[in-house]
Amino acid sequence: MFHSDSGLDPTPVYDMVFSAYYDLNDLALGLSGMNPVSLKFIKAKHLKKLCAEFQLNQKVLELAVSELGSRLDKVYKLIDNYSELNCDLRKALKGQIKKRWNGTFKTILG
């Protein structure tokens, strides 16, 4: 999170590491009562609770998730076309993205 004059803002995700591939399954910080936070156990209810804790309207979360979903096909194509990654890593990365989308984010949209 960035601290700004308006409060806390989420940071961009460009610096995230593909942690599931490297067996890094826990986040360093707690999340909505979960400490330590295991990535595989983060569900829609945790993100909704986090949204409420930051006093954000639920529509903000739905909009963010909808925007994420609208970019999935482009992400999969970018992964497929990134020749520097070996085939197994590309497959694993796409599999983790699909698993997280179906297991956490998609359910936020209903």
For each residue, the residues with C-beta under 8 A, 3 or more apart:
1: 8 9 10 11
2: 8 9 10 11
3: 7 8
4: 7 8 9
5:
6: 9
7: 3 4
8: 1 2 3 4 54
9: 1 2 4 6
10: 1 2
11: 1 2 15
12: 15
13: 16
14:
15: 11 12
16: 13 19
17: 22 24
18: 21 22 93 96
19: 16 22 24 25 39
20: 23 24 25 39 40 96
21: 18 89 92 93 96
22: 17 18 19
23: 20
24: 17 19 20
25: 19 20 38 39 40
26: 36 37 38 39
27: 31 36 37 39
28: 36
29: 37
30: 33 34 35 36 37
31: 27 34 35 37 42 46 50
32: 46 47 49 50 53
33: 30 49
34: 30 31 37 38 41 42 46
35: 30 31
36: 26 27 28 30
37: 26 27 29 30 31 34 41 42
38: 25 26 34 41 42
39: 19 20 25 26 27 42
40: 20 25
41: 34 37 38
42: 31 34 37 38 39 46 47 104
43: 46 47 103 104 107
44: 47 48 104 105 107 108
45: 48 49
46: 31 32 34 42 43 49 50
47: 32 42 43 44 50 51 61 104 108
48: 44 45 51 52 58 61 108
49: 32 33 45 46 52 53
50: 31 32 46 47 53 54
51: 47 48 54 56 57 58 60 61
52: 48 49 55 56 58
53: 32 49 50
54: 8 50 51
55: 52
56: 51 52 60 61
57: 51 60
58: 48 51 52 61 62
59: 62 63
60: 51 56 57 63 64
61: 47 48 51 56 58 64 65 108
62: 58 59 65 66 108 109
63: 59 60 66 67
64: 60 61 67 68
65: 61 62 68 69 105 106 108 109
66: 62 63 69 70 109
67: 63 64 70 71
68: 64 65 71 72 101 105
69: 65 66 72 101 105 106 109
70: 66 67
71: 67 68 74 75
72: 68 69 75 76 97 101
73: 76 77
74: 71 77 78
75: 71 72 78 79 97
76: 72 73 79 80 94 97
77: 73 74 80 81
78: 74 75 81 82
79: 75 76 82 85 90 93 94
80: 76 77 90 94
81: 77 78
82: 78 79 85 90
83:
84:
85: 79 82 89 90 93
86: 89 90
87: 90 91
88: 91 92
89: 21 85 86 92 93
90: 79 80 82 85 86 87 93 94
91: 87 88 94 95
92: 21 88 89 95 96
93: 18 21 79 85 89 90 96 97
94: 76 79 80 90 91 97 98
95: 91 92 98 99
96: 18 20 21 92 93 99 100
97: 72 75 76 93 94 100 101
98: 94 95 101 102
99: 95 96 102 103
100: 96 97 103 104 105
101: 68 69 72 97 98 104 105 106
102: 98 99 106
103: 43 99 100 106 107
104: 42 43 44 47 100 101 107 108
105: 44 65 68 69 100 101 108 109
106: 65 69 101 102 103 109
107: 43 44 103 104 110
108: 44 47 48 61 62 65 104 105
109: 62 65 66 69 105 106
110: 107
